[in-house]
Every structure is written in C-alpha cells, then in structure tokens.
Amino acid sequence: MDENRTVDIDEIMTLLSERRFMELRDRLDAMNPIDVAQLLGEVPEEKLLLLYRILPKENAAEIFSEMDPDEQELLIRGFTDREMKEVIEEMYIDDAVDMIEEMPAVVVNKVLKHANPDTRREINELLKYPEDSAGSVMTTEYMSLKSGLTVEQAFERIRRTGDEKEDIYNCYVIDANRKLQGIVTVKELLLTSKDTLVGDLMETNIISANTLDDQENVAKTLAKYDLTAVPIVDKENRLVGIVTIDDAIDVIQEENTEDFEKMAAVMPQDKSYFDTSVWQHVRNRLPWLFILMFSSIGTSIILEHYEAAFAAMPVLVALMPMLSGTSGNCGSQSSTLIIRGMALDEIKLGDYFKAVWKEIRIALLVGLALSLGNGIRIYIQYGSVRLAIVVGISLCFCVLVAKFLGCSLPMLARRLNIDPAIMASPVLTTLVDLSSVWIYFQIATELLLK
C-alpha cells in the first residue's frame, strides 16, 4: 500500500508540473478525501494552494477538514474571500471549531469574518464550552423531528434538510422548547407504515450526556452501548448537539496519547511529534526528569547507610540492578493492568481490596518462581547458598511490595482525582527503587553480617 501511495504522489506531482490540470483533477476526484488530505500535507508549500484549487468543489471542504492545522492555516492565509466563505459554510460546525482552536487569532478573525451570522453564532457557542467537555466536541448539525409528524412527513423533512446534517440515521424527537423526548432511527421509519406517528415509534429510554460531562466519559458511553451518536443536552434537558462515533474515536486517541505521555514521564502536548519544536520537547520532558533525578537522593542515602554491608560483600552491589529492575518491571505490569482496567470501567474504586488481594497472590507465585530461578543461577555463579537465599528472600519481598504499589497507587490517584497514568512510571519507579534497595540491604545485613 505504501508503494502505491508513493507512485500516486509522483504521478500527481508530474501532472501538476506539466500543467495537465483536468487529468489531475480526475485523479484527485477518484481518491478518498482522507488520502487527498494526506497527500496535500506532503507537497511543497508553494504548490499547496494551487493543488487545493484544482480539487473538485464538492469534495474540497471535506478534504480541508481532514488536513493538519499547519496546512489549513497556510491555505487560509492564501484563500480569497470567496474561497474562505465556501470552505467555512461547507464544513461541519464541530470540524470548524476544531480547526479554529488550533489557529492564531489573526487567522480565526479571517475565518469568522466570512462565516454567515448563524454559523458564526454556533461556532462561538461551542467555543465557550470548557476544554475536554462534551460540549466542546459535539456538533449542532443533527436531525430533529416532532412527535406529531407521520413517517411520510418525517422522510420529507429528512430529504429537505438532511444534506446539512452530520448524522441522519439517528433522528431526535424534540418538543417546541427543544427538550429531548425520544429517539427514532431511519431503519425504524423505513420498516413502518407511512401514516404512523413518530411519537408512537420513538424510544423514550434515552441514553444522553450533559454539555459539561467529560468527553472521555461520553466516548465510553458510545462504546459501552454500541451507539453511533450520543445526544448532548443542557441542564434543562434541551437538545443542543450530538457527539458522533468519529468524534469519540478522536477523543479516545487523544486520551490514550496523553496517558502514554504521562506514563513515560512526559508532559502532555497537543501537537504531533514533528510539529512540536525541540525547545517544547525539552520543556515537556525536563520537569519530570528533574524530579526523578533528585528522587534518587533517597536511594543514595539508603546505600550510604548500608555501606558496611556492601563493603563486606561487594557482590551485593553487583546484584542490586537485577533486583531493582525486576521489581520495577513487576510494579509496571500491575499498574498498567490496573490503569487499563479502570479506563475500561472493569475496575472500580470499591474493588480496591479485591484487586490488592489478587495482586498479592500473583506476587507470591511470581516471586517464588523468580527467586528459585535466580537462586540457582547465583549458586552456580558464586557458589554461595547463603547469598542465594538472601537474594531469593529479597526478591520475594520486593516483588510483593512492587505489585502492591503498582495496584494501589493508580487507585489512590483516582480517589484524589489525579490522572492514574501519572502513577504508572514516575512515582511508581521512584518508590519501587527506594523500597527494593532498603529491603535488599536490610535482609542482607540481618542474614549475612550478623
């Protein structure tokens, strides 16, 4: 597939340089809009506006909405007033809002200037909602019906206004005050007599969300109930928009990316890897690196306290990285599974003792297996039964503590309304290192030097 993609780009750039614009237009028209958007991101900047103007008008706005913010900004700066008006009026409102949020003020002013009053009002309303809320990702372009309409009248309305809506499969039944009364699907309308009233068909057991609900929770609702869209209501239960499945997928990707960054001790960032400057990467990574670096002072203090132990048996120091690394790996396994379980709502805060008990049993079995294997290796390598016993016992206790911390810290974070992902690496790594070093040398002191 990648090879075909490269050939397409070469051919299109050749057509562009030879000014075979009609043939180029046909080639672009035959491509998926998302592929065209990716292609536009790969052409030289000086060719971008020309290539965009060759696009079929009926696909141009959709292609524009799929482009990266940098390419969108470059095009907006080169658009004529007529081109800007055509793009903003053809885009879905939620896509327009997503675009505006990434743009500098001067570009935003140009965009809003060419939007009609209704579009501008809807964009400004969505921009008022808090970041990461359902209101900030919803679209106001949904299909609404009245309960008194017949099926035939409902289809007439869908045909008349459906081209402007982002989703027409789910139709939302509202009253004169826009309060949500029920939901009916196009499938249900198709399979029913044309004289049947919409109010007799609609489902009144409605799964909805509030405008201020967290966007991640809305995405989870879509996944949990296998929905293609969730209606978003205000405090008075008035329908103000919907969150569609494509928006939910974007939210899930953003949240997963943010979690991975936090688990790697990196401050979350909005831009992609290459779009983020070197300086910004440094700013995102340096704070946690400083914290982790200075947290190692605790380990140094412990080592100084047990200096006599590894002075008497220098081999203890050689075995310390193995024990510390194994403990860290065990803690990471537990924290990763607990965090993922909480993200999928499989693990609740009320399951704390149940989860801890399970991790303790796992730790005992894992610790015994690792201790046995490592004990045999130490005996063969160093010929010391006492050393093998010390390391084996230490390993068992270290694994037990690591898995306890890996289970407990994410759930403690959730209890304190802190993102559990923060506990997965930076905090957990520090605590596991401290505990493993202390356990190791305390046991070594008791069993080898007394």
Secondary structure per residue as TSV (DSSP state, phi and psi in degrees):
chain	resnum	aa	ss	phi	psi
A	1	M	-	360.0	-40.2
A	2	D	H	-64.1	-36.7
A	3	E	H	-64.7	-45.2
A	4	N	H	-60.5	-38.5
A	5	R	H	-61.6	-42.3
A	6	T	H	-66.3	-42.2
A	7	V	H	-60.7	-43.2
A	8	D	H	-59.3	-44.0
A	9	I	H	-63.5	-46.0
A	10	D	H	-60.2	-44.1
A	11	E	H	-65.2	-41.9
A	12	I	H	-66.4	-41.1
A	13	M	H	-66.7	-33.0
A	14	T	H	-65.9	-46.1
A	15	L	H	-59.9	-37.9
A	16	L	H	-66.7	-44.0
A	17	S	H	-68.6	-29.0
A	18	E	T	-89.3	2.8
A	19	R	T	59.3	33.1
A	20	R	-	-91.1	69.2
A	21	F	H	-68.7	-37.9
A	22	M	H	-66.6	-41.9
A	23	E	H	-65.9	-38.4
A	24	L	H	-64.7	-41.6
A	25	R	H	-59.7	-42.3
A	26	D	H	-64.4	-38.9
A	27	R	H	-64.1	-43.3
A	28	L	H	-68.0	-35.6
A	29	D	H	-66.5	-26.8
A	30	A	T	-82.8	-10.0
A	31	M	S	-92.3	156.7
A	32	N	-	-68.4	138.9
A	33	P	H	-54.1	-36.2
A	34	I	H	-66.0	-39.9
A	35	D	H	-65.6	-37.0
A	36	V	H	-65.4	-40.6
A	37	A	H	-61.7	-41.3
A	38	Q	H	-65.9	-37.4
A	39	L	H	-64.1	-42.3
A	40	L	H	-62.1	-28.4
A	41	G	T	-74.7	-10.1
A	42	E	T	-106.0	-12.9
A	43	V	S	-80.7	157.2
A	44	P	-	-59.0	146.6
A	45	E	H	-57.5	-36.9
A	46	E	H	-69.7	-16.3
A	47	K	H	-99.1	-8.8
A	48	L	H	-63.4	-50.0
A	49	L	H	-64.2	-41.1
A	50	L	H	-61.9	-45.0
A	51	L	H	-65.5	-38.4
A	52	Y	H	-63.9	-38.6
A	53	R	H	-69.8	-17.4
A	54	I	H	-81.1	-19.5
A	55	L	S	-59.0	147.5
A	56	P	-	-58.6	132.9
A	57	K	H	-59.3	-35.0
A	58	E	H	-68.7	-18.6
A	59	N	H	-108.2	-9.3
A	60	A	H	-60.5	-45.7
A	61	A	H	-65.6	-40.3
A	62	E	H	-65.1	-41.1
A	63	I	H	-64.1	-42.5
A	64	F	H	-59.7	-41.7
A	65	S	H	-67.1	-20.9
A	66	E	T	-91.2	-4.8
A	67	M	S	-80.7	161.3
A	68	D	-	-70.5	151.7
A	69	P	H	-55.4	-36.8
A	70	D	H	-63.5	-43.2
A	71	E	H	-69.8	-36.5
A	72	Q	H	-61.0	-45.4
A	73	E	H	-62.9	-41.3
A	74	L	H	-61.5	-41.9
A	75	L	H	-67.6	-43.7
A	76	I	H	-59.0	-40.5
A	77	R	H	-65.0	-25.7
A	78	G	H	-97.9	-9.1
A	79	F	-	-66.1	145.2
A	80	T	-	-77.4	168.4
A	81	D	H	-59.1	-40.3
A	82	R	H	-66.6	-41.9
A	83	E	H	-64.7	-41.2
A	84	M	H	-63.1	-42.1
A	85	K	H	-64.6	-42.0
A	86	E	H	-63.1	-42.9
A	87	V	H	-66.6	-49.3
A	88	I	H	-67.3	-32.2
A	89	E	H	-77.5	-23.9
A	90	E	H	-89.8	-20.2
A	91	M	S	-75.0	148.9
A	92	Y	-	-68.4	148.9
A	93	I	H	-59.3	-44.1
A	94	D	H	-65.1	-34.5
A	95	D	H	-67.4	-38.3
A	96	A	H	-64.0	-40.8
A	97	V	H	-64.8	-44.9
A	98	D	H	-58.2	-40.2
A	99	M	H	-65.9	-47.4
A	100	I	H	-62.5	-36.0
A	101	E	H	-63.0	-21.4
A	102	E	T	-96.5	-3.5
A	103	M	S	-100.3	151.0
A	104	P	-	-68.6	162.1
A	105	A	H	-58.2	-40.1
A	106	V	H	-64.6	-34.7
A	107	V	H	-73.8	-39.7
A	108	V	H	-59.3	-42.3
A	109	N	H	-61.6	-38.2
A	110	K	H	-67.6	-39.7
A	111	V	H	-64.4	-52.1
A	112	L	H	-66.0	-30.4
A	113	K	H	-61.1	-33.5
A	114	H	T	-100.2	3.8
A	115	A	S	-85.8	146.3
A	116	N	-	-70.2	162.0
A	117	P	H	-54.3	-40.5
A	118	D	H	-66.5	-44.4
A	119	T	H	-64.1	-43.0
A	120	R	H	-62.5	-40.2
A	121	R	H	-64.3	-44.3
A	122	E	H	-65.2	-39.3
A	123	I	H	-63.6	-45.1
A	124	N	H	-64.5	-34.7
A	125	E	H	-64.9	-44.5
A	126	L	H	-68.1	-32.6
A	127	L	H	-69.1	-16.8
A	128	K	T	-78.3	-20.7
A	129	Y	S	-73.0	148.5
A	130	P	-	-60.1	148.9
A	131	E	T	-61.2	140.8
A	132	D	T	73.0	10.5
A	133	S	B	-92.7	163.2
A	134	A	H	-59.9	-38.4
A	135	G	H	-62.2	-29.2
A	136	S	H	-76.6	-18.5
A	137	V	H	-113.6	-4.3
A	138	M	-	-77.5	163.4
A	139	T	B	-114.1	145.8
A	140	T	S	-93.9	4.0
A	141	E	-	-98.0	79.9
A	142	Y	E	-120.5	164.4
A	143	M	E	-93.9	119.8
A	144	S	E	-115.1	144.9
A	145	L	E	-132.4	163.8
A	146	K	-	-105.8	146.7
A	147	S	T	-64.6	-24.2
A	148	G	T	-82.2	-5.2
A	149	L	-	-74.1	146.6
A	150	T	B	-82.4	167.3
A	151	V	H	-58.9	-41.1
A	152	E	H	-62.3	-44.1
A	153	Q	H	-66.8	-34.1
A	154	A	H	-63.3	-43.7
A	155	F	H	-66.4	-34.1
A	156	E	H	-61.5	-41.9
A	157	R	H	-67.7	-40.3
A	158	I	H	-62.3	-43.7
A	159	R	H	-64.9	-35.5
A	160	R	H	-75.6	-36.6
A	161	T	H	-118.3	-6.6
A	162	G	G	-63.6	-27.8
A	163	D	G	-64.8	-22.1
A	164	E	G	-91.3	-5.7
A	165	K	-	-99.3	148.9
A	166	E	S	-78.9	-29.1
A	167	D	E	-140.6	123.3
A	168	I	E	-114.8	-4.0
A	169	Y	E	-69.7	-42.1
A	170	N	E	-96.0	120.2
A	171	C	E	-110.2	130.3
A	172	Y	E	-104.6	124.7
A	173	V	E	-90.1	121.2
A	174	I	E	-127.5	159.3
A	175	D	-	-95.3	-168.4
A	176	A	T	-64.5	-23.2
A	177	N	T	-97.9	13.2
A	178	R	-	67.5	16.8
A	179	K	B	-76.4	136.0
A	180	L	E	-72.7	121.7
A	181	Q	E	-105.2	-32.8
A	182	G	E	-177.0	-179.6
A	183	I	E	-134.3	139.2
A	184	V	E	-137.2	141.6
A	185	T	E	-98.9	158.9
A	186	V	H	-61.9	-34.0
A	187	K	H	-60.1	-44.0
A	188	E	H	-65.6	-37.3
A	189	L	H	-66.2	-41.0
A	190	L	H	-64.6	-34.1
A	191	L	T	-92.2	13.3
A	192	T	S	-124.1	152.9
A	193	S	-	-57.4	143.9
A	194	K	T	-67.1	-16.8
A	195	D	T	-91.0	-5.5
A	196	T	S	-69.5	140.7
A	197	L	B	-79.1	143.2
A	198	V	H	-58.9	-37.4
A	199	G	H	-62.1	-26.2
A	200	D	H	-82.4	-15.9
A	201	L	H	-99.0	-28.7
A	202	M	-	-64.3	148.3
A	203	E	B	-89.8	122.6
A	204	T	-	-96.7	-11.5
A	205	N	S	-83.4	85.5
A	206	I	-	-94.7	132.4
A	207	I	-	-97.2	112.9
A	208	S	-	-136.1	177.4
A	209	A	E	-139.9	159.8
A	210	N	E	-92.2	155.2
A	211	T	T	-59.2	-29.1
A	212	L	T	-94.6	0.4
A	213	D	S	-64.3	150.3
A	214	D	B	-64.6	135.7
A	215	Q	H	-61.5	-31.5
A	216	E	H	-66.7	-37.5
A	217	N	H	-66.9	-35.5
A	218	V	H	-66.1	-42.0
A	219	A	H	-62.0	-39.1
A	220	K	H	-64.7	-36.9
A	221	T	H	-62.5	-43.5
A	222	L	H	-59.1	-44.1
A	223	A	H	-69.4	-41.7
A	224	K	H	-62.9	-42.7
A	225	Y	T	-101.3	8.7
A	226	D	T	53.8	48.1
A	227	L	-	-96.1	158.1
A	228	T	S	-100.3	-13.3
A	229	A	E	-161.2	150.5
A	230	V	E	-122.3	126.8
A	231	P	E	-71.1	141.0
A	232	I	E	-112.7	124.2
A	233	V	E	-118.9	160.6
A	234	D	-	-92.5	-168.9
A	235	K	T	-65.1	-24.4
A	236	E	T	-93.9	12.7
A	237	N	-	64.8	26.3
A	238	R	B	-87.2	135.1
A	239	L	E	-72.9	123.1
A	240	V	E	-118.9	-12.9
A	241	G	E	175.7	-175.8
A	242	I	E	-138.5	152.2
A	243	V	E	-109.5	119.7
A	244	T	E	-92.8	167.6
A	245	I	H	-63.1	-33.7
A	246	D	H	-67.7	-35.6
A	247	D	H	-66.8	-38.8
A	248	A	H	-64.5	-39.1
A	249	I	H	-62.9	-41.5
A	250	D	H	-61.3	-42.0
A	251	V	H	-62.5	-45.7
A	252	I	H	-61.8	-41.4
A	253	Q	H	-63.7	-41.8
A	254	E	H	-63.7	-44.1
A	255	E	H	-67.3	-39.9
A	256	N	H	-64.5	-41.7
A	257	T	H	-61.3	-43.4
A	258	E	H	-63.2	-39.8
A	259	D	H	-65.2	-42.6
A	260	F	H	-61.6	-40.1
A	261	E	H	-64.7	-42.7
A	262	K	H	-67.2	-38.4
A	263	M	H	-66.9	-22.9
A	264	A	T	-96.5	12.6
A	265	A	T	61.0	44.5
A	266	V	-	-124.3	134.7
A	267	M	-	-66.4	133.8
A	268	P	-	-58.3	145.2
A	269	Q	-	-134.0	150.5
A	270	D	S	-84.1	-32.2
A	271	K	S	-87.3	164.1
A	272	S	-	-71.9	172.3
A	273	Y	T	-57.3	-51.0
A	274	F	T	-76.1	-24.8
A	275	D	T	-79.2	-13.7
A	276	T	S	-89.2	129.9
A	277	S	-	-68.4	161.1
A	278	V	H	-58.8	-43.1
A	279	W	H	-62.5	-40.9
A	280	Q	H	-67.5	-38.5
A	281	H	H	-59.2	-42.2
A	282	V	H	-62.6	-45.4
A	283	R	H	-62.7	-35.2
A	284	N	H	-72.9	-30.5
A	285	R	H	-96.5	-32.4
A	286	L	H	-63.3	-41.0
A	287	P	H	-56.5	-47.7
A	288	W	H	-69.0	-33.6
A	289	L	H	-64.8	-37.7
A	290	F	H	-63.7	-44.8
A	291	I	H	-60.9	-46.2
A	292	L	H	-67.0	-36.4
A	293	M	H	-65.0	-46.9
A	294	F	H	-74.2	-22.6
A	295	S	H	-68.4	-20.6
A	296	S	H	-70.3	-10.1
A	297	I	H	-58.9	-37.1
A	298	G	H	-60.2	-41.4
A	299	T	H	-64.0	-39.1
A	300	S	H	-63.5	-40.5
A	301	I	H	-62.3	-42.6
A	302	I	H	-63.3	-43.2
A	303	L	H	-63.3	-39.6
A	304	E	H	-63.3	-36.6
A	305	H	H	-65.0	-34.0
A	306	Y	T	-104.8	29.5
A	307	E	H	-59.5	-35.2
A	308	A	H	-64.3	-32.8
A	309	A	H	-67.0	-50.5
A	310	F	H	-82.8	-9.3
A	311	A	H	-73.3	-36.1
A	312	A	H	-75.3	-37.0
A	313	M	-	-132.4	85.6
A	314	P	T	-56.7	-23.5
A	315	V	H	-63.6	-22.4
A	316	L	H	-59.8	-38.0
A	317	V	H	-67.4	-38.9
A	318	A	H	-64.0	-30.0
A	319	L	H	-88.5	-9.8
A	320	M	H	-64.0	-43.8
A	321	P	H	-59.0	-37.8
A	322	M	H	-62.0	-45.1
A	323	L	H	-69.0	-42.6
A	324	S	H	-65.9	-42.8
A	325	G	H	-65.4	-42.6
A	326	T	H	-63.2	-41.4
A	327	S	H	-62.4	-44.2
A	328	G	H	-61.8	-40.9
A	329	N	H	-63.9	-41.3
A	330	C	H	-64.4	-42.0
A	331	G	H	-64.8	-39.8
A	332	S	H	-64.9	-39.4
A	333	Q	H	-58.2	-48.6
A	334	S	H	-64.9	-47.0
A	335	S	H	-64.2	-38.6
A	336	T	H	-62.5	-46.0
A	337	L	H	-67.5	-38.4
A	338	I	H	-67.1	-45.1
A	339	I	H	-62.4	-43.0
A	340	R	H	-66.0	-40.3
A	341	G	H	-62.5	-39.6
A	342	M	H	-69.2	-36.2
A	343	A	H	-64.3	-33.0
A	344	L	T	-91.9	5.4
A	345	D	T	63.3	22.6
A	346	E	S	-82.9	-26.1
A	347	I	S	-120.2	123.5
A	348	K	-	-103.4	165.2
A	349	L	G	-61.4	-31.6
A	350	G	G	-69.6	-10.3
A	351	D	G	-91.4	12.0
A	352	Y	H	-55.0	-55.2
A	353	F	H	-66.3	-33.6
A	354	K	H	-64.5	-42.8
A	355	A	H	-68.7	-42.6
A	356	V	H	-61.7	-43.8
A	357	W	H	-61.7	-38.4
A	358	K	H	-67.8	-42.8
A	359	E	H	-66.4	-34.0
A	360	I	H	-63.9	-44.7
A	361	R	H	-63.9	-40.5
A	362	I	H	-62.8	-43.0
A	363	A	H	-62.0	-40.0
A	364	L	H	-63.0	-45.1
A	365	L	H	-68.7	-45.2
A	366	V	H	-63.9	-44.6
A	367	G	H	-61.2	-42.6
A	368	L	H	-63.5	-42.4
A	369	A	H	-65.1	-46.1
A	370	L	H	-65.2	-39.4
A	371	S	H	-64.6	-42.3
A	372	L	H	-63.8	-48.0
A	373	G	H	-64.1	-42.2
A	374	N	H	-73.6	-33.4
A	375	G	H	-62.3	-41.5
A	376	I	H	-63.9	-42.0
A	377	R	H	-63.2	-41.7
A	378	I	H	-68.4	-39.8
A	379	Y	H	-63.0	-43.6
A	380	I	H	-65.7	-40.4
A	381	Q	H	-77.7	-41.1
A	382	Y	H	-112.6	-12.7
A	383	G	-	67.3	24.9
A	384	S	-	-121.6	114.6
A	385	V	H	-69.6	-40.4
A	386	R	H	-63.0	-40.8
A	387	L	H	-65.3	-40.5
A	388	A	H	-63.1	-39.5
A	389	I	H	-66.2	-43.5
A	390	V	H	-60.1	-49.1
A	391	V	H	-66.3	-38.5
A	392	G	H	-62.7	-46.6
A	393	I	H	-64.3	-42.8
A	394	S	H	-60.7	-42.5
A	395	L	H	-63.0	-41.3
A	396	C	H	-60.1	-47.7
A	397	F	H	-67.9	-38.7
A	398	C	H	-65.6	-42.4
A	399	V	H	-63.3	-40.9
A	400	L	H	-61.6	-46.9
A	401	V	H	-66.4	-42.1
A	402	A	H	-62.1	-43.2
A	403	K	H	-72.4	-32.3
A	404	F	H	-63.7	-46.4
A	405	L	H	-66.1	-41.0
A	406	G	H	-61.8	-30.4
A	407	C	H	-83.5	-41.2
A	408	S	H	-78.6	-42.3
A	409	L	H	-61.4	-46.5
A	410	P	H	-61.3	-37.8
A	411	M	H	-71.8	-34.1
A	412	L	H	-64.5	-40.6
A	413	A	H	-61.3	-44.1
A	414	R	H	-61.7	-39.3
A	415	R	H	-62.7	-33.7
A	416	L	T	-92.5	8.7
A	417	N	T	61.4	34.6
A	418	I	-	-108.0	145.6
A	419	D	-	-60.7	120.3
A	420	P	G	-58.7	-24.8
A	421	A	G	-61.8	-27.2
A	422	I	G	-61.5	-31.1
A	423	M	G	-80.5	-10.0
A	424	A	T	-72.8	-31.7
A	425	S	T	-127.6	-62.0
A	426	P	H	-59.6	-56.8
A	427	V	H	-69.1	-45.9
A	428	L	H	-60.6	-45.2
A	429	T	H	-58.4	-44.1
A	430	T	H	-62.8	-48.7
A	431	L	H	-67.4	-38.4
A	432	V	H	-66.3	-41.3
A	433	D	H	-60.8	-46.8
A	434	L	H	-61.5	-47.5
A	435	S	H	-68.1	-40.5
A	436	S	H	-66.4	-41.1
A	437	V	H	-64.6	-44.3
A	438	W	H	-63.9	-45.9
A	439	I	H	-60.8	-45.1
A	440	Y	H	-60.5	-52.3
A	441	F	H	-76.1	-26.5
A	442	Q	H	-66.5	-44.8
A	443	I	H	-67.4	-41.1
A	444	A	H	-62.2	-40.0
A	445	T	H	-64.2	-42.3
A	446	E	H	-69.4	-39.8
A	447	L	H	-96.9	-22.7
A	448	L	H	-108.6	-28.7
A	449	L	-	-111.5	4.9
A	450	K	-	-119.6	360.0
